[in-house]
Amino acid sequence: MDGQIPIRFLIILAADGDNSEVRIARLAPAYYLFKDAPAEVVLATPSGGFADLTSEFRQTVHQSVHKEPTVGRFLTDRAARDDLADTLRLDQIVTEDFDAAFCIGLSGPLWSAEGVAATIRAFLTSGKPVAVIPGRRLDITPEGAATGLLILGDCEASPLLSAHALLKVVLEGRKKVTSAG
């Protein structure tokens, strides 16, 4: 990084109890792509603390073979599990501290003025890119992404593909700033 300010990604886990679309298989590919970049990764949830993945986490831990290698890596990585156990609350997030956001499991209106949607809106309004892997019912109206870039994906490969796109946008933005200065 040569004395540069480190790249920082916020991963928002929009967990909503039993209907949560947040899964380790959706989190781990993006988490490690960013970490290996290298970048700092901060996890956040609406209420902070341990992300609401408890039953899925226990079930995944007991499986001996993991279809996705990053899931196995996550489950054996103490620092990753600590990040998951101690997420920030959304009201603790300062948009200016991050280069981009990656959101998993958002349901409802994207342009809402509260909760996860409000955090996404703040990033986009600040001209920062956001990738969203939606939950069950994401409502997107043509309101727009302000000056930010909104990346949406909703298939099994979307977490990794969206994370790659987000990382590329941030690296290109950093390159432009460095060459202009």
Salt bridges, closest charged atoms under 4 A:
GLU21 OE2 - ARG136 NH1 3.04
ASP36 OD2 - ARG73 NH1 2.92
GLU40 OE1 - ARG8 NE 2.84
ASP82 OD1 - ARG78 NE 3.15
ASP91 OD1 - ARG89 NE 2.89
ASP99 OD2 - ARG174 NH2 3.00
GLU143 OE2 - ARG121 NH2 2.62
ASP154 OD1 - ARG26 NH2 3.92
GLU156 OE2 - LYS67 NZ 3.11
GLU172 OE2 - LYS168 NZ 3.87
GLU172 OE2 - LYS175 NZ 3.51
